[in-house]
Amino acid sequence: MIAAVFLAAAVAAAAAPPDGTYTYDIETGGQVSSATVTIKRDAAGLHVDETTAIASKTATATLVLDPTTLTPISYVAAYNPGSSNPSSVAIAFNGQGASETVDGQSGQPIGLAPLVGAPKMLVLDGALLAGFVVLPAIVSSSSDSSMTAIVAANGTAYPIVIDRKLKAAHPTTVPAGDTSVSVITPTAFTIWYDPRTFVMDELDVPLQGVTETLRKHTAAAPVIPDRAALAIDVRTR
């Protein structure tokens, strides 16, 4: 009975990067910064936690997804631009759209809805990676060619167009077995990822001169079930 429950849970979960910590090098205009992304699953969902430092700017973010559909549940981020006041945002998603609260702004909350022809909502928050690292899995789980992307930093929504037929030139910096997903508008970028695990190995944004490359991956420690709890569970069946 227990095995059947675990099997059902495994079948229900969508394919997505495994739990662990991922460190990315961010190269912009010859300068190299870094971002650390931690992925963890629990009863509340699939969590993507990020800490990013680009030059004198820092930011943290947490994106929570439904583990079965990869639709967003919530997103919070804090931005410290260095030369100006820090700010923070929080977004709560529902079946029809989302509402965003921006620190220090009036007229709260801001309502966000899927755009025409782009019914699936996702988070692509500027230079932050949390939404990008799960994009290959999201695109793979959907047949949509257009999706509504949310830029939390300014509370806006815009459509992205995915070219599923585009064959980008394979960089020498990523494994030979990687495949890619390319967004062609409004800003073209390509994500290279392992098709077996959906781990993002590289993000290329040619027009902005940005390349973000996976430098290190540390797998999460395996979760060992509580034997006493399992024994109690068995005796109650």
ZATORTI-61473 format. One line per field, with one value per residue: residue number from 1; y, x, z of N, C-alpha, C, CB in turn. Coordinates in nm, 3 decimals. Glycine has a CB too. Layout:
<pts>
num = NUM/... $
n_north = Y/... $
n_east = X/... $
n_up = Z/... $
ca_north = Y/... $
ca_east = X/... $
ca_up = Z/... $
c_north = Y/... $
c_east = X/... $
c_up = Z/... $
cb_north = Y/... $
cb_east = X/... $
cb_up = Z/... $
</pts>
This chain:
<pts>
num = 1/2/3/4/5/6/7/8/9/10/11/12/13/14/15/16/17/18/19/20/21/22/23/24/25/26/27/28/29/30/31/32/33/34/35/36/37/38/39/40/41/42/43/44/45/46/47/48/49/50/51/52/53/54/55/56/57/58/59/60/61/62/63/64/65/66/67/68/69/70/71/72/73/74/75/76/77/78/79/80/81/82/83/84/85/86/87/88/89/90/91/92/93/94/95/96/97/98/99/100/101/102/103/104/105/106/107/108/109/110/111/112/113/114/115/116/117/118/119/120/121/122/123/124/125/126/127/128/129/130/131/132/133/134/135/136/137/138/139/140/141/142/143/144/145/146/147/148/149/150/151/152/153/154/155/156/157/158/159/160/161/162/163/164/165/166/167/168/169/170/171/172/173/174/175/176/177/178/179/180/181/182/183/184/185/186/187/188/189/190/191/192/193/194/195/196/197/198/199/200/201/202/203/204/205/206/207/208/209/210/211/212/213/214/215/216/217/218/219/220/221/222/223/224/225/226/227/228/229/230/231/232/233/234/235/236/237 $
n_north = -0.120/0.126/0.149/0.182/0.432/0.598/0.554/0.662/0.931/0.985/0.952/1.158/1.390/1.653/1.652/1.803/2.009/1.835/1.828/2.035/2.235/2.495/2.665/2.951/3.119/3.452/3.629/3.947/4.186/4.140/4.134/3.921/3.777/3.617/3.367/3.186/2.910/2.728/2.433/2.279/2.038/2.016/1.969/2.198/2.268/2.305/2.457/2.733/2.886/3.180/3.358/3.639/3.822/4.097/4.290/4.575/4.524/4.340/4.064/3.870/3.587/3.391/3.141/2.960/2.664/2.469/2.130/1.938/2.057/2.267/2.528/2.865/2.937/3.121/3.416/3.586/3.861/4.044/4.340/4.496/4.761/4.895/5.172/5.300/5.301/4.992/4.747/4.550/4.276/4.092/3.821/3.664/3.387/3.273/3.072/3.232/3.446/3.680/3.859/4.137/4.280/4.567/4.690/4.993/5.125/5.284/5.205/4.927/4.578/4.504/4.400/4.116/3.946/3.665/3.719/3.778/3.493/3.383/3.188/3.060/3.143/3.269/3.337/3.565/3.737/3.985/4.008/3.804/3.456/3.261/3.203/3.134/2.897/2.695/2.709/2.540/2.296/2.379/2.460/2.214/2.075/2.181/2.267/2.516/2.797/3.056/3.243/3.408/3.625/3.739/4.030/4.086/4.292/4.537/4.502/4.417/4.257/4.054/3.910/3.614/3.454/3.130/2.952/2.651/2.506/2.610/2.566/2.621/2.727/2.505/2.570/2.548/2.542/2.396/2.070/1.803/1.655/1.822/1.992/2.256/2.541/2.806/3.146/3.392/3.646/3.902/3.972/3.802/3.485/3.192/2.883/2.629/2.291/1.987/1.721/1.501/1.561/1.822/2.024/2.346/2.437/2.652/2.994/3.209/3.537/3.703/3.971/4.131/4.068/3.874/3.589/3.307/3.058/2.723/2.646/2.482/2.204/2.079/1.800/1.745/1.610/1.273/1.200/1.027/0.805/0.819/0.550/0.464/0.602/0.491/0.230/0.259/0.349/0.123/-0.060/0.048/-0.012 $
n_east = 0.082/0.190/0.397/0.247/0.134/0.362/0.442/0.229/0.258/0.503/0.443/0.262/0.412/0.559/0.816/1.118/1.403/1.625/1.628/1.863/2.167/2.263/2.516/2.579/2.777/2.775/2.820/2.865/2.925/3.201/3.242/3.226/2.989/2.790/2.536/2.333/2.128/1.880/1.699/1.413/1.183/0.875/0.588/0.448/0.512/0.720/1.014/1.210/1.484/1.680/1.990/2.149/2.426/2.526/2.771/2.756/2.504/2.249/2.025/1.749/1.533/1.233/1.063/0.770/0.633/0.357/0.400/0.298/0.195/0.360/0.280/0.291/0.276/0.347/0.556/0.831/1.049/1.348/1.518/1.831/1.967/2.201/2.289/2.054/1.739/1.653/1.408/1.104/0.896/0.587/0.407/0.099/-0.046/-0.339/-0.607/-0.704/-0.531/-0.306/-0.199/-0.009/0.202/0.386/0.656/0.622/0.464/0.160/-0.193/-0.236/-0.340/-0.154/-0.320/-0.275/-0.302/-0.340/-0.228/-0.392/-0.402/-0.187/-0.205/-0.077/0.089/0.402/0.708/0.954/1.188/1.351/1.697/1.713/1.742/1.559/1.310/1.400/1.551/1.369/1.229/1.279/1.159/0.896/0.821/0.845/0.638/0.416/0.216/0.196/0.283/0.312/0.346/0.257/0.470/0.584/0.723/0.836/0.968/0.879/0.610/0.476/0.334/0.413/0.402/0.579/0.736/0.782/1.004/0.975/1.091/1.333/1.678/1.936/2.281/2.515/2.680/3.028/3.066/2.880/2.750/2.766/2.535/2.327/2.013/1.804/1.595/1.430/1.349/1.202/1.089/0.997/1.267/1.532/1.647/1.833/1.811/2.018/2.001/2.004/1.840/1.754/1.736/1.648/1.807/1.938/2.208/2.320/2.244/2.185/2.190/2.209/2.180/2.208/2.454/2.492/2.581/2.505/2.632/2.632/2.827/2.867/2.713/2.545/2.408/2.105/2.090/1.981/1.648/1.572/1.329/1.139/1.176/1.035/0.796/0.702/0.664/0.458/0.263/0.226/0.124/-0.124/-0.275 $
n_up = 0.000/0.087/-0.098/-0.329/-0.285/-0.286/-0.550/-0.696/-0.627/-0.746/-1.016/-1.052/-1.029/-1.215/-1.468/-1.381/-1.286/-1.060/-0.696/-0.529/-0.521/-0.733/-0.896/-1.081/-1.324/-1.424/-1.704/-1.818/-2.044/-2.023/-1.751/-1.467/-1.264/-1.006/-0.938/-0.715/-0.705/-0.544/-0.545/-0.418/-0.310/-0.135/0.081/0.021/-0.236/-0.535/-0.476/-0.575/-0.488/-0.485/-0.490/-0.601/-0.729/-0.902/-1.014/-0.816/-0.736/-0.570/-0.518/-0.398/-0.434/-0.432/-0.588/-0.611/-0.730/-0.856/-0.813/-0.986/-1.217/-1.276/-1.272/-1.151/-0.801/-0.605/-0.571/-0.445/-0.405/-0.336/-0.393/-0.415/-0.533/-0.481/-0.538/-0.483/-0.302/-0.142/-0.251/-0.249/-0.362/-0.388/-0.516/-0.563/-0.709/-0.886/-1.020/-1.227/-1.269/-1.127/-0.833/-0.736/-0.494/-0.438/-0.267/-0.096/-0.286/-0.396/-0.448/-0.424/-0.435/-0.742/-1.026/-1.232/-1.539/-1.766/-2.100/-2.418/-2.618/-2.487/-2.261/-2.044/-1.746/-1.627/-1.446/-1.530/-1.424/-1.508/-1.470/-1.289/-1.208/-1.125/-1.256/-1.508/-1.487/-1.461/-1.692/-1.928/-1.843/-1.803/-2.063/-2.192/-2.076/-2.184/-2.473/-2.572/-2.774/-2.711/-2.416/-2.107/-1.956/-1.642/-1.514/-1.220/-1.089/-1.190/-1.207/-1.446/-1.740/-2.020/-2.352/-2.439/-2.714/-2.822/-3.015/-3.132/-3.332/-3.397/-3.447/-3.267/-3.283/-3.150/-2.853/-2.759/-2.495/-2.356/-2.264/-2.508/-2.536/-2.473/-2.523/-2.663/-2.583/-2.733/-2.710/-2.907/-2.918/-2.680/-2.640/-2.768/-2.661/-2.564/-2.401/-2.288/-2.201/-2.005/-2.143/-2.002/-1.732/-1.718/-1.623/-1.635/-1.828/-1.961/-2.029/-2.290/-2.402/-2.667/-2.777/-2.557/-2.469/-2.272/-2.088/-1.905/-1.715/-1.597/-1.324/-1.103/-0.948/-0.675/-0.550/-0.367/-0.037/0.007/0.113/0.397/0.493/0.798/0.997/1.220/1.196/0.959/1.040/1.225/1.050/0.889/1.073/1.121/0.904 $
ca_north = 0.000/0.241/0.158/0.235/0.576/0.663/0.545/0.759/1.064/1.002/0.966/1.286/1.502/1.690/1.649/1.932/1.988/1.770/1.908/2.058/2.373/2.522/2.791/2.998/3.236/3.546/3.715/4.061/4.287/4.110/4.120/3.794/3.774/3.482/3.344/3.054/2.868/2.604/2.374/2.187/2.001/1.980/1.959/2.324/2.282/2.303/2.588/2.777/2.998/3.239/3.473/3.686/3.944/4.146/4.414/4.619/4.497/4.207/4.033/3.736/3.556/3.257/3.106/2.832/2.610/2.346/2.025/1.853/2.132/2.370/2.663/2.937/2.956/3.249/3.466/3.701/3.902/4.166/4.397/4.599/4.811/4.954/5.319/5.355/5.230/4.855/4.730/4.410/4.248/3.962/3.788/3.545/3.343/3.193/3.010/3.330/3.546/3.700/3.991/4.171/4.391/4.624/4.767/5.139/5.181/5.294/5.133/4.785/4.510/4.519/4.281/4.066/3.841/3.612/3.798/3.706/3.400/3.336/3.155/3.010/3.248/3.230/3.449/3.591/3.865/4.055/3.934/3.696/3.327/3.164/3.161/3.079/2.762/2.598/2.731/2.421/2.199/2.436/2.453/2.074/2.026/2.254/2.278/2.657/2.867/3.188/3.243/3.540/3.637/3.846/4.095/4.127/4.415/4.654/4.467/4.415/4.129/4.064/3.777/3.561/3.360/3.020/2.887/2.511/2.446/2.674/2.487/2.715/2.673/2.443/2.627/2.453/2.551/2.311/1.930/1.768/1.597/1.921/2.045/2.397/2.605/2.944/3.250/3.481/3.781/4.030/3.967/3.665/3.415/3.047/2.808/2.495/2.211/1.842/1.674/1.394/1.617/1.959/2.118/2.448/2.447/2.784/3.090/3.304/3.651/3.764/4.116/4.198/4.024/3.805/3.443/3.254/2.920/2.643/2.615/2.377/2.150/1.991/1.732/1.745/1.483/1.193/1.201/0.892/0.800/0.786/0.410/0.449/0.651/0.393/0.112/0.294/0.355/-0.014/-0.126/0.106/-0.052 $
ca_east = 0.000/0.280/0.465/0.153/0.121/0.483/0.442/0.132/0.316/0.608/0.381/0.193/0.506/0.609/0.962/1.179/1.537/1.625/1.665/2.007/2.215/2.323/2.589/2.596/2.860/2.704/2.914/2.799/3.021/3.336/3.243/3.170/2.926/2.742/2.404/2.315/1.988/1.853/1.569/1.371/1.042/0.813/0.442/0.392/0.539/0.859/1.070/1.332/1.540/1.793/2.067/2.227/2.506/2.578/2.843/2.721/2.362/2.218/1.882/1.708/1.399/1.179/0.953/0.709/0.553/0.282/0.490/0.235/0.167/0.464/0.222/0.339/0.190/0.385/0.690/0.874/1.186/1.400/1.621/1.917/2.044/2.326/2.293/1.924/1.674/1.608/1.264/1.062/0.767/0.527/0.301/0.018/-0.114/-0.459/-0.643/-0.738/-0.428/-0.218/-0.199/0.126/0.222/0.519/0.692/0.629/0.379/0.017/-0.278/-0.207/-0.238/-0.160/-0.378/-0.207/-0.382/-0.281/-0.256/-0.464/-0.318/-0.076/-0.280/0.006/0.168/0.528/0.788/1.087/1.208/1.473/1.823/1.708/1.740/1.464/1.213/1.466/1.603/1.260/1.160/1.279/1.060/0.764/0.795/0.829/0.511/0.307/0.223/0.178/0.394/0.320/0.313/0.261/0.580/0.569/0.843/0.790/1.035/0.798/0.468/0.423/0.322/0.436/0.403/0.701/0.707/0.878/1.023/1.006/1.161/1.464/1.795/2.044/2.416/2.551/2.804/3.129/3.070/2.779/2.767/2.722/2.402/2.225/1.920/1.779/1.465/1.459/1.245/1.243/1.042/1.046/1.414/1.570/1.745/1.832/1.853/2.070/1.973/2.013/1.702/1.719/1.710/1.599/1.898/1.988/2.353/2.362/2.147/2.251/2.110/2.309/2.166/2.250/2.588/2.485/2.590/2.501/2.676/2.638/2.964/2.870/2.585/2.554/2.280/2.052/2.105/1.858/1.560/1.554/1.203/1.141/1.137/0.934/0.670/0.657/0.618/0.326/0.172/0.197/0.040/-0.259/-0.344 $
ca_up = 0.000/0.094/-0.227/-0.427/-0.259/-0.336/-0.695/-0.746/-0.611/-0.845/-1.147/-1.059/-1.034/-1.348/-1.483/-1.350/-1.230/-0.929/-0.579/-0.514/-0.530/-0.863/-0.899/-1.219/-1.354/-1.509/-1.775/-1.881/-2.086/-1.976/-1.606/-1.423/-1.132/-0.978/-0.881/-0.655/-0.708/-0.472/-0.576/-0.312/-0.310/-0.009/0.072/-0.031/-0.379/-0.581/-0.441/-0.642/-0.411/-0.558/-0.444/-0.716/-0.714/-1.029/-0.980/-0.681/-0.715/-0.518/-0.512/-0.357/-0.484/-0.412/-0.675/-0.573/-0.838/-0.835/-0.863/-1.087/-1.340/-1.288/-1.272/-1.033/-0.685/-0.545/-0.600/-0.366/-0.440/-0.274/-0.480/-0.356/-0.647/-0.439/-0.541/-0.446/-0.193/-0.168/-0.266/-0.249/-0.424/-0.358/-0.610/-0.537/-0.831/-0.873/-1.147/-1.329/-1.287/-1.012/-0.772/-0.693/-0.401/-0.453/-0.148/-0.105/-0.389/-0.366/-0.542/-0.413/-0.516/-0.887/-1.088/-1.351/-1.602/-1.889/-2.219/-2.523/-2.693/-2.404/-2.138/-1.934/-1.683/-1.565/-1.396/-1.585/-1.355/-1.546/-1.465/-1.190/-1.276/-1.071/-1.356/-1.628/-1.466/-1.476/-1.820/-2.014/-1.794/-1.828/-2.207/-2.226/-2.023/-2.250/-2.619/-2.607/-2.838/-2.650/-2.273/-2.043/-1.860/-1.543/-1.461/-1.088/-1.046/-1.224/-1.210/-1.582/-1.808/-2.163/-2.413/-2.500/-2.823/-2.821/-3.146/-3.103/-3.446/-3.414/-3.410/-3.237/-3.292/-3.022/-2.799/-2.712/-2.349/-2.294/-2.302/-2.643/-2.532/-2.438/-2.622/-2.634/-2.602/-2.775/-2.712/-3.015/-2.889/-2.732/-2.638/-2.804/-2.578/-2.576/-2.283/-2.314/-2.082/-2.014/-2.165/-1.907/-1.599/-1.735/-1.559/-1.725/-1.832/-2.007/-2.082/-2.379/-2.448/-2.756/-2.795/-2.434/-2.436/-2.143/-2.086/-1.769/-1.732/-1.475/-1.282/-1.002/-0.903/-0.560/-0.532/-0.232/0.035/-0.003/0.230/0.451/0.567/0.940/1.007/1.324/1.141/0.862/1.114/1.279/0.938/0.846/1.175/1.120/0.781 $
c_north = 0.126/0.260/0.217/0.385/0.651/0.663/0.646/0.900/1.089/1.025/1.104/1.404/1.526/1.681/1.790/1.907/1.926/1.865/1.919/2.205/2.390/2.660/2.829/3.118/3.322/3.640/3.822/4.164/4.265/4.096/3.991/3.808/3.634/3.483/3.202/3.023/2.735/2.557/2.270/2.162/1.971/1.980/2.084/2.343/2.266/2.444/2.612/2.901/3.048/3.354/3.514/3.813/3.980/4.283/4.452/4.591/4.355/4.188/3.891/3.713/3.413/3.240/2.970/2.790/2.490/2.231/1.936/1.924/2.236/2.509/2.734/2.949/3.091/3.287/3.585/3.733/4.030/4.212/4.504/4.652/4.882/5.105/5.382/5.267/5.087/4.850/4.581/4.397/4.111/3.940/3.660/3.511/3.265/3.139/3.107/3.431/3.557/3.840/4.017/4.291/4.436/4.714/4.916/5.203/5.186/5.213/4.985/4.705/4.539/4.389/4.244/3.950/3.788/3.698/3.712/3.619/3.345/3.297/3.112/3.122/3.190/3.356/3.452/3.731/3.927/3.966/3.818/3.562/3.234/3.113/3.095/2.934/2.656/2.614/2.609/2.318/2.249/2.425/2.308/2.020/2.089/2.253/2.423/2.714/3.008/3.179/3.384/3.541/3.757/3.898/4.156/4.262/4.540/4.622/4.468/4.273/4.149/3.923/3.739/3.460/3.258/2.959/2.744/2.443/2.502/2.583/2.583/2.647/2.626/2.503/2.518/2.447/2.463/2.168/1.899/1.716/1.696/1.953/2.186/2.432/2.752/3.030/3.354/3.623/3.784/4.043/3.823/3.609/3.266/2.985/2.669/2.413/2.062/1.787/1.563/1.450/1.755/2.061/2.216/2.457/2.586/2.864/3.193/3.411/3.735/3.917/4.195/4.158/3.951/3.653/3.399/3.103/2.847/2.607/2.496/2.334/2.054/1.930/1.738/1.609/1.406/1.198/1.058/0.889/0.763/0.644/0.389/0.491/0.552/0.269/0.137/0.294/0.216/-0.081/-0.074/0.063/-0.194 $
c_east = 0.086/0.350/0.375/0.136/0.241/0.487/0.347/0.187/0.422/0.551/0.320/0.289/0.555/0.761/1.017/1.317/1.533/1.665/1.817/2.039/2.295/2.389/2.618/2.691/2.784/2.805/2.838/2.905/3.160/3.347/3.172/3.117/2.872/2.600/2.399/2.166/1.975/1.711/1.536/1.221/0.996/0.662/0.379/0.417/0.686/0.915/1.199/1.380/1.666/1.857/2.160/2.302/2.564/2.638/2.808/2.576/2.341/2.066/1.863/1.567/1.362/1.057/0.900/0.615/0.471/0.366/0.429/0.212/0.273/0.405/0.268/0.232/0.218/0.526/0.716/1.018/1.220/1.519/1.699/2.008/2.173/2.324/2.159/1.860/1.636/1.457/1.232/0.925/0.719/0.411/0.232/-0.059/-0.240/-0.496/-0.669/-0.627/-0.341/-0.239/-0.061/0.124/0.367/0.547/0.697/0.542/0.234/-0.061/-0.253/-0.335/-0.257/-0.216/-0.305/-0.288/-0.311/-0.321/-0.325/-0.367/-0.201/-0.130/-0.195/0.093/0.295/0.603/0.923/1.124/1.343/1.594/1.821/1.680/1.626/1.365/1.276/1.508/1.494/1.187/1.165/1.175/0.919/0.727/0.770/0.693/0.390/0.326/0.210/0.304/0.411/0.273/0.324/0.369/0.557/0.706/0.803/0.847/0.955/0.650/0.405/0.417/0.345/0.437/0.542/0.659/0.820/0.885/1.069/1.084/1.302/1.575/1.912/2.179/2.462/2.681/2.901/3.133/2.968/2.797/2.706/2.579/2.292/2.135/1.883/1.632/1.494/1.334/1.290/1.191/0.990/1.199/1.455/1.671/1.727/1.882/1.897/2.055/1.987/1.871/1.659/1.675/1.646/1.684/1.950/2.140/2.400/2.241/2.223/2.152/2.200/2.301/2.211/2.391/2.596/2.494/2.595/2.523/2.683/2.783/2.969/2.729/2.610/2.417/2.236/2.072/1.974/1.779/1.536/1.425/1.223/1.088/1.027/0.798/0.614/0.600/0.479/0.223/0.130/0.101/-0.104/-0.337/-0.399 $
c_up = 0.000/-0.039/-0.332/-0.411/-0.313/-0.487/-0.756/-0.737/-0.717/-0.983/-1.163/-1.076/-1.176/-1.350/-1.465/-1.291/-1.091/-0.817/-0.570/-0.525/-0.658/-0.860/-1.044/-1.223/-1.454/-1.573/-1.852/-1.916/-2.033/-1.825/-1.567/-1.281/-1.110/-0.923/-0.827/-0.649/-0.635/-0.503/-0.470/-0.323/-0.168/-0.028/0.011/-0.180/-0.413/-0.563/-0.520/-0.568/-0.478/-0.480/-0.557/-0.680/-0.849/-1.004/-0.837/-0.646/-0.664/-0.517/-0.461/-0.408/-0.447/-0.499/-0.631/-0.684/-0.791/-0.893/-0.970/-1.219/-1.372/-1.308/-1.144/-0.925/-0.621/-0.587/-0.510/-0.403/-0.366/-0.356/-0.404/-0.466/-0.610/-0.430/-0.503/-0.341/-0.233/-0.183/-0.265/-0.312/-0.378/-0.455/-0.564/-0.663/-0.796/-1.010/-1.259/-1.358/-1.163/-0.957/-0.713/-0.599/-0.412/-0.334/-0.178/-0.211/-0.344/-0.468/-0.543/-0.395/-0.664/-0.946/-1.216/-1.407/-1.726/-2.008/-2.325/-2.603/-2.616/-2.267/-2.019/-1.879/-1.623/-1.522/-1.466/-1.539/-1.388/-1.545/-1.366/-1.259/-1.235/-1.174/-1.477/-1.608/-1.480/-1.610/-1.913/-1.972/-1.822/-1.976/-2.249/-2.184/-2.091/-2.401/-2.666/-2.673/-2.785/-2.506/-2.219/-1.936/-1.770/-1.503/-1.327/-1.046/-1.080/-1.244/-1.347/-1.637/-1.957/-2.224/-2.461/-2.605/-2.829/-2.960/-3.122/-3.215/-3.466/-3.365/-3.390/-3.252/-3.155/-2.970/-2.753/-2.559/-2.280/-2.341/-2.438/-2.645/-2.498/-2.556/-2.580/-2.649/-2.629/-2.771/-2.813/-2.999/-2.745/-2.732/-2.663/-2.704/-2.596/-2.446/-2.328/-2.186/-2.112/-2.032/-2.070/-1.773/-1.601/-1.657/-1.663/-1.716/-1.877/-2.057/-2.163/-2.424/-2.538/-2.765/-2.673/-2.392/-2.304/-2.165/-1.940/-1.776/-1.598/-1.443/-1.187/-0.967/-0.788/-0.536/-0.387/-0.167/0.026/0.127/0.273/0.531/0.713/0.958/1.111/1.271/1.041/0.931/1.172/1.168/0.892/0.943/1.170/0.998/0.793 $
cb_north = 0.000/0.224/0.021/0.166/0.604/0.594/0.405/0.750/1.079/0.880/0.857/1.306/1.476/1.833/1.591/2.014/2.119/1.652/1.846/1.980/2.410/2.514/2.782/3.036/3.194/3.626/3.631/4.123/4.420/4.215/4.242/3.681/3.882/3.414/3.366/3.046/2.856/2.624/2.310/2.244/1.879/2.078/1.934/2.441/2.415/2.256/2.597/2.806/2.954/3.288/3.441/3.710/3.925/4.152/4.531/4.767/4.519/4.187/4.049/3.718/3.576/3.232/3.105/2.844/2.570/2.353/1.940/1.802/2.200/2.336/2.658/3.075/2.842/3.242/3.505/3.673/3.922/4.142/4.456/4.544/4.904/4.913/5.367/5.368/5.307/4.760/4.797/4.353/4.253/3.953/3.772/3.568/3.257/3.275/2.926/3.403/3.682/3.677/4.004/4.200/4.350/4.703/4.720/5.178/5.101/5.442/5.187/4.759/4.360/4.554/4.303/4.023/3.894/3.465/3.858/3.806/3.467/3.446/3.048/2.891/3.321/3.144/3.440/3.577/3.845/4.172/4.027/3.726/3.259/3.227/3.277/3.163/2.751/2.613/2.849/2.356/2.174/2.583/2.512/1.992/2.051/2.398/2.193/2.739/2.871/3.292/3.147/3.576/3.648/3.795/4.206/4.023/4.425/4.718/4.559/4.504/4.064/4.139/3.772/3.495/3.434/2.913/2.966/2.435/2.467/2.808/2.379/2.773/2.781/2.290/2.721/2.490/2.693/2.362/1.840/1.665/1.489/2.049/1.954/2.484/2.586/2.946/3.314/3.426/3.825/4.143/4.021/3.661/3.455/3.001/2.799/2.499/2.241/1.780/1.626/1.301/1.623/1.969/2.043/2.584/2.341/2.772/3.157/3.231/3.737/3.707/4.150/4.166/4.140/3.841/3.392/3.289/2.916/2.515/2.737/2.425/2.078/2.068/1.587/1.784/1.507/1.048/1.273/0.849/0.701/0.889/0.324/0.530/0.788/0.354/0.076/0.433/0.431/-0.095/-0.106/0.257/-0.043 $
cb_east = -0.093/0.382/0.515/0.018/0.105/0.607/0.405/0.001/0.377/0.700/0.275/0.109/0.625/0.563/1.002/1.090/1.613/1.719/1.608/2.084/2.301/2.216/2.721/2.460/3.000/2.597/3.003/2.690/2.974/3.429/3.176/3.274/2.812/2.835/2.292/2.379/1.936/1.872/1.568/1.407/1.017/0.855/0.383/0.451/0.491/0.869/1.097/1.309/1.570/1.748/2.148/2.135/2.620/2.466/2.808/2.749/2.283/2.277/1.816/1.716/1.391/1.145/0.996/0.632/0.641/0.139/0.534/0.103/0.034/0.556/0.065/0.388/0.209/0.375/0.706/0.860/1.201/1.441/1.558/2.000/1.960/2.433/2.333/1.832/1.551/1.654/1.213/1.062/0.777/0.477/0.358/-0.079/-0.019/-0.577/-0.761/-0.861/-0.489/-0.071/-0.309/0.216/0.188/0.532/0.827/0.766/0.391/-0.029/-0.258/-0.111/-0.241/-0.019/-0.525/-0.061/-0.523/-0.325/-0.126/-0.537/-0.267/0.035/-0.376/0.095/0.086/0.615/0.806/1.090/1.196/1.496/1.935/1.601/1.867/1.388/1.134/1.588/1.667/1.160/1.221/1.416/1.079/0.759/0.914/0.940/0.503/0.298/0.113/0.143/0.373/0.235/0.406/0.124/0.716/0.490/0.900/0.826/1.172/0.852/0.394/0.508/0.183/0.569/0.304/0.795/0.691/0.840/1.127/0.878/1.080/1.468/1.828/2.028/2.514/2.564/2.772/3.267/3.049/2.636/2.704/2.815/2.399/2.291/1.793/1.861/1.370/1.520/1.221/1.196/0.931/0.988/1.472/1.627/1.730/1.919/1.738/2.219/1.832/2.082/1.689/1.838/1.838/1.454/2.015/1.924/2.411/2.467/2.064/2.312/2.053/2.293/2.023/2.153/2.680/2.353/2.716/2.365/2.813/2.553/3.028/2.945/2.511/2.605/2.290/1.902/2.144/1.891/1.425/1.676/1.108/1.057/1.257/0.971/0.689/0.771/0.718/0.330/0.235/0.326/0.099/-0.252/-0.248 $
cb_up = 0.120/0.206/-0.271/-0.415/-0.108/-0.280/-0.740/-0.667/-0.472/-0.846/-1.168/-0.935/-0.941/-1.387/-1.623/-1.251/-1.225/-0.931/-0.451/-0.619/-0.406/-0.977/-0.818/-1.281/-1.410/-1.428/-1.871/-1.789/-2.043/-2.022/-1.539/-1.432/-1.121/-0.880/-0.987/-0.514/-0.855/-0.318/-0.718/-0.173/-0.402/0.105/0.209/0.044/-0.427/-0.732/-0.289/-0.796/-0.265/-0.695/-0.312/-0.838/-0.607/-1.139/-1.080/-0.666/-0.844/-0.377/-0.651/-0.202/-0.636/-0.262/-0.825/-0.436/-0.956/-0.902/-0.749/-1.035/-1.329/-1.404/-1.282/-1.071/-0.582/-0.392/-0.752/-0.212/-0.593/-0.125/-0.609/-0.235/-0.726/-0.531/-0.679/-0.570/-0.148/-0.055/-0.395/-0.106/-0.579/-0.208/-0.755/-0.415/-0.918/-0.811/-1.127/-1.288/-1.320/-1.050/-0.662/-0.813/-0.255/-0.587/-0.095/-0.130/-0.518/-0.365/-0.679/-0.297/-0.491/-0.947/-1.116/-1.320/-1.640/-1.913/-2.274/-2.616/-2.814/-2.391/-2.168/-1.981/-1.575/-1.662/-1.243/-1.745/-1.205/-1.456/-1.431/-1.083/-1.251/-0.957/-1.400/-1.663/-1.329/-1.360/-1.889/-2.014/-1.644/-1.782/-2.287/-2.162/-1.875/-2.197/-2.684/-2.482/-2.989/-2.729/-2.195/-1.983/-1.933/-1.419/-1.561/-0.986/-1.108/-1.350/-1.124/-1.675/-1.782/-2.193/-2.529/-2.393/-2.960/-2.715/-3.235/-3.077/-3.572/-3.340/-3.518/-3.094/-3.348/-3.037/-2.681/-2.766/-2.307/-2.326/-2.197/-2.703/-2.434/-2.389/-2.636/-2.727/-2.477/-2.916/-2.569/-3.147/-2.989/-2.649/-2.503/-2.946/-2.428/-2.696/-2.177/-2.361/-2.030/-1.886/-2.307/-1.888/-1.521/-1.689/-1.489/-1.694/-1.925/-2.119/-1.966/-2.501/-2.326/-2.893/-2.828/-2.322/-2.433/-2.068/-2.165/-1.697/-1.800/-1.489/-1.216/-0.876/-1.019/-0.434/-0.578/-0.231/0.183/-0.037/0.200/0.539/0.501/1.023/1.042/1.448/1.074/0.769/1.226/1.350/0.823/0.835/1.316/1.127/0.661 $
</pts>
